[in-house]
C-alpha cells in the first residue's frame, strides 16, 4: 500500500505545481472532484444495466470498476491534500470501521 500512497503523493505534488488557483481553492476543488467521479460511476452503472432507454447499454461492468477506482484515487488525492498523514488517517479509519463491524 505504501507504493500507492507514494504515487498519490506524486500526483498531489504534480497537481499543486500545475494549479492556477490558491491552495485553499484547490483543496475544495479536489474534494468536490469526488462527487464528479461518483457521478461517472452512476452513469456507468446505468449504461451497464441499460436502464436509460435513450442510451441503452453504453457501458460495461469493467467501466464501472474503472470508475470506482477513479473515485478511490480521487478520494486518496483529496485526503492527501488536506492532511500530510493521509495513509495513517486512512488506515485508522479502516481499522475503526472493521472493528465496528465485528462488534455487531
Backbone as JSON, one array per atom type, in Angstrom:
{
  "sequence": "XXXXXXXXXXXXXXXXXXXXXXXXXXXXXXXXXXXXXXXXXXXXXXXXXXXXXXXXXXXXXXXXXXXXXXXXXXXXXXXXXXXXXXXXXXXXXXXXXXXXXXXX",
  "N": [[0.83, -1.21, 0.0], [2.08, 1.14, 0.52], [3.42, 1.92, -1.79], [1.3, 2.77, -3.36], [0.42, 5.01, -1.91], [2.72, 6.56, -2.21], [2.56, 7.1, -4.92], [0.18, 8.58, -4.92], [1.05, 10.79, -3.46], [2.91, 11.85, -5.29], [1.14, 12.55, -7.32], [-0.36, 14.54, -6.05], [1.65, 16.46, -5.65], [2.23, 17.04, -8.33], [-0.29, 18.05, -9.18], [-0.43, 20.28, -7.48], [1.73, 21.79, -8.46], [0.83, 22.39, -11.01], [-1.46, 23.81, -10.6], [-3.6, 26.61, -10.93], [-4.98, 28.02, -9.13], [-5.55, 29.41, -5.82], [-4.17, 27.67, -2.94], [-6.18, 27.02, -0.97], [-8.51, 27.0, -2.46], [-7.9, 25.03, -4.33], [-7.83, 22.82, -2.64], [-10.56, 22.6, -1.9], [-11.68, 22.14, -4.44], [-10.59, 19.66, -5.08], [-11.82, 18.0, -3.24], [-14.48, 18.3, -4.06], [-14.26, 17.12, -6.56], [-14.52, 14.43, -6.09], [-17.27, 13.98, -6.01], [-17.93, 14.46, -8.67], [-16.61, 12.31, -9.89], [-18.0, 10.2, -8.68], [-20.47, 10.55, -9.85], [-19.84, 9.72, -12.41], [-19.52, 7.02, -11.94], [-22.18, 6.33, -11.4], [-23.33, 6.91, -13.88], [-22.01, 4.99, -15.45], [-23.02, 2.63, -14.28], [-25.74, 2.85, -14.94], [-25.41, 2.67, -17.7], [-24.3, 0.11, -17.93], [-26.36, -1.48, -17.09], [-28.31, -0.84, -18.85], [-30.38, 0.84, -18.25], [-31.24, 3.32, -19.09], [-33.33, 4.07, -21.56], [-32.88, 5.67, -23.76], [-30.12, 5.68, -24.13], [-29.33, 3.04, -23.91], [-27.32, 0.07, -23.64], [-24.57, 1.34, -22.83], [-22.23, 1.1, -21.44], [-19.93, -1.09, -19.7], [-19.52, -3.58, -17.07], [-16.87, -3.59, -16.49], [-16.24, -0.96, -17.06], [-17.57, 0.25, -14.94], [-16.05, -0.72, -12.81], [-13.6, 0.59, -13.38], [-14.38, 3.26, -13.07], [-15.07, 3.26, -10.36], [-12.54, 2.86, -9.27], [-11.43, 5.29, -10.0], [-12.88, 6.99, -8.31], [-11.94, 6.15, -5.81], [-9.16, 6.74, -6.05], [-9.28, 9.51, -6.51], [-10.38, 10.3, -4.09], [-8.31, 9.56, -2.37], [-6.34, 11.33, -3.23], [-7.57, 13.75, -2.53], [-7.7, 13.41, 0.26], [-4.95, 13.29, 0.88], [-4.31, 15.83, 0.14], [-5.48, 17.36, 2.14], [-4.33, 16.47, 4.46], [-1.14, 15.69, 5.72], [-0.71, 13.26, 6.82], [-2.15, 11.26, 5.46], [-2.15, 8.46, 4.8], [-1.97, 7.25, 7.34], [-4.28, 8.27, 8.57], [-6.22, 7.12, 6.91], [-5.73, 4.35, 7.28], [-6.31, 4.14, 10.03], [-9.0, 4.77, 9.97], [-10.08, 2.67, 8.42], [-9.49, 0.55, 10.13], [-11.1, 1.27, 12.31], [-13.71, 1.11, 11.19], [-13.72, -1.58, 10.52], [-13.46, -2.76, 13.06], [-15.8, -1.86, 14.26], [-17.68, -3.16, 12.69], [-17.3, -5.78, 13.44], [-18.26, -5.88, 15.98], [-20.95, -6.04, 15.91]],
  "CA": [[0.0, 0.0, 0.0], [2.96, 2.32, 0.56], [3.68, 2.33, -3.18], [0.12, 3.51, -3.79], [0.46, 6.34, -1.27], [3.8, 7.31, -2.85], [2.0, 7.59, -6.18], [-0.77, 9.64, -4.58], [1.86, 11.97, -3.11], [3.43, 12.43, -6.55], [0.02, 13.18, -8.02], [-0.67, 15.8, -5.35], [2.73, 17.41, -5.98], [2.03, 17.45, -9.72], [-1.46, 18.92, -9.21], [-0.06, 21.55, -6.84], [2.62, 22.53, -9.36], [0.08, 22.82, -12.2], [-2.65, 24.54, -10.21], [-3.63, 28.07, -11.15], [-5.84, 28.59, -8.11], [-4.93, 29.4, -4.49], [-4.22, 26.35, -2.3], [-7.44, 26.73, -0.29], [-9.48, 26.69, -3.51], [-7.51, 23.72, -4.87], [-8.27, 21.83, -1.66], [-12.01, 22.44, -2.06], [-11.97, 21.55, -5.74], [-10.23, 18.24, -5.04], [-12.88, 17.3, -2.51], [-15.64, 18.3, -4.94], [-13.98, 16.21, -7.67], [-15.02, 13.11, -5.7], [-18.66, 13.94, -6.44], [-17.92, 14.33, -10.13], [-16.23, 10.93, -10.2], [-19.11, 9.34, -8.26], [-21.48, 10.68, -10.9], [-19.41, 8.89, -13.53], [-19.86, 5.64, -11.55], [-23.62, 6.18, -11.6], [-23.56, 6.86, -15.33], [-21.54, 3.68, -15.93], [-23.98, 1.61, -13.82], [-26.91, 2.97, -15.81], [-25.03, 2.16, -19.01], [-24.07, -1.34, -17.85], [-27.66, -2.16, -16.91], [-29.21, -0.45, -19.92], [-31.57, 1.41, -17.61], [-31.68, 4.52, -19.8], [-33.73, 3.58, -22.88], [-32.31, 6.53, -24.8], [-28.7, 5.35, -24.34], [-29.14, 1.6, -23.99], [-26.14, -0.49, -22.95], [-23.46, 2.18, -23.27], [-21.07, 0.81, -20.61], [-19.79, -2.46, -19.21], [-19.16, -3.63, -15.65], [-15.45, -3.18, -16.43], [-16.27, 0.51, -16.97], [-17.96, 0.57, -13.56], [-14.86, -0.96, -11.99], [-12.64, 1.68, -13.62], [-14.89, 4.49, -12.46], [-14.92, 3.12, -8.91], [-11.13, 3.11, -8.97], [-11.23, 6.74, -10.09], [-13.43, 7.58, -7.07], [-11.0, 5.84, -4.73], [-7.94, 7.51, -6.25], [-9.61, 10.92, -6.3], [-10.54, 10.47, -2.64], [-6.98, 9.5, -1.76], [-5.68, 12.61, -3.54], [-8.2, 14.78, -1.69], [-7.26, 13.19, 1.64], [-3.54, 13.68, 0.96], [-4.28, 17.29, 0.01], [-5.88, 18.04, 3.37], [-3.51, 16.05, 5.6], [0.13, 15.03, 5.38], [-0.77, 11.9, 7.37], [-3.28, 10.61, 4.8], [-2.09, 7.0, 4.93], [-2.28, 6.92, 8.72], [-5.69, 8.59, 8.78], [-6.99, 6.11, 6.2], [-5.58, 3.06, 7.97], [-7.05, 4.21, 11.28], [-10.44, 4.73, 9.66], [-10.39, 1.3, 8.01], [-9.48, -0.26, 11.36], [-12.29, 1.66, 13.09], [-14.89, 0.54, 10.54], [-13.62, -3.04, 10.66], [-13.75, -3.1, 14.46], [-17.22, -1.6, 14.49], [-18.47, -4.2, 12.02], [-17.16, -7.03, 14.16], [-18.96, -5.81, 17.26], [-22.41, -6.08, 15.71]],
  "C": [[0.87, 1.26, 0.0], [3.25, 2.84, -0.85], [2.52, 3.16, -3.72], [0.13, 4.91, -3.19], [1.6, 7.19, -1.83], [3.32, 7.9, -4.18], [1.03, 8.73, -5.93], [-0.01, 10.92, -4.23], [2.43, 12.65, -4.36], [2.33, 13.13, -7.33], [-0.35, 14.52, -7.37], [0.39, 16.85, -5.66], [2.56, 17.94, -7.4], [0.83, 18.41, -9.83], [-1.17, 20.28, -8.59], [0.78, 22.41, -7.78], [1.85, 23.1, -10.55], [-1.12, 23.7, -11.87], [-2.52, 26.03, -10.46], [-4.51, 28.77, -10.12], [-5.12, 28.57, -6.77], [-5.09, 28.03, -3.83], [-5.54, 26.03, -1.61], [-8.54, 26.39, -1.29], [-9.17, 25.32, -4.1], [-7.97, 22.61, -3.94], [-9.77, 21.55, -1.81], [-12.36, 21.75, -3.37], [-11.63, 20.06, -5.78], [-11.25, 17.42, -4.27], [-14.13, 17.22, -3.39], [-15.47, 17.33, -6.12], [-14.48, 14.8, -7.36], [-16.46, 12.95, -6.18], [-18.77, 13.78, -7.94], [-17.62, 12.88, -10.53], [-17.34, 9.95, -9.81], [-20.25, 9.39, -9.28], [-21.13, 9.83, -12.12], [-19.63, 7.41, -13.22], [-21.35, 5.4, -11.83], [-23.95, 6.08, -13.09], [-23.15, 5.5, -15.9], [-22.49, 2.56, -15.5], [-25.24, 1.65, -14.69], [-26.6, 2.39, -17.19], [-24.82, 0.66, -19.02], [-25.38, -2.11, -17.72], [-28.65, -1.83, -18.02], [-30.46, 0.23, -19.42], [-32.06, 2.71, -18.25], [-32.03, 4.11, -21.23], [-33.15, 4.42, -24.03], [-30.88, 6.15, -25.14], [-28.44, 3.86, -24.46], [-27.93, 1.14, -23.18], [-24.88, 0.22, -23.46], [-22.17, 1.9, -22.51], [-21.05, -0.68, -20.25], [-19.5, -2.41, -17.71], [-17.67, -3.35, -15.47], [-15.35, -1.66, -16.35], [-16.63, 0.94, -15.55], [-16.76, 0.38, -12.64], [-13.85, 0.18, -12.14], [-13.09, 2.97, -12.96], [-14.82, 4.43, -10.94], [-13.48, 3.36, -8.48], [-10.82, 4.6, -9.03], [-11.75, 7.45, -8.84], [-12.45, 7.37, -5.93], [-9.73, 6.69, -4.86], [-8.18, 9.0, -6.01], [-9.78, 11.22, -4.81], [-9.2, 10.44, -1.93], [-6.22, 10.8, -2.01], [-6.26, 13.72, -2.67], [-7.74, 14.65, -0.24], [-5.81, 13.64, 1.83], [-3.4, 15.2, 0.86], [-4.6, 17.97, 1.33], [-5.1, 17.58, 4.59], [-2.25, 15.34, 5.11], [0.13, 13.58, 5.85], [-1.91, 11.09, 6.76], [-3.29, 9.1, 4.98], [-2.48, 6.56, 6.33], [-3.76, 7.15, 9.02], [-6.57, 7.52, 8.13], [-6.93, 4.76, 6.91], [-6.35, 3.03, 9.28], [-8.56, 4.13, 11.03], [-10.87, 3.33, 9.25], [-10.46, 0.4, 9.25], [-10.72, 0.02, 12.2], [-13.55, 1.02, 12.5], [-14.89, -0.98, 10.69], [-13.98, -3.47, 12.06], [-15.23, -2.93, 14.76], [-18.08, -2.7, 13.86], [-18.39, -5.53, 12.74], [-17.96, -7.06, 15.46], [-20.47, -5.9, 17.11], [-22.92, -7.47, 15.52]]
}
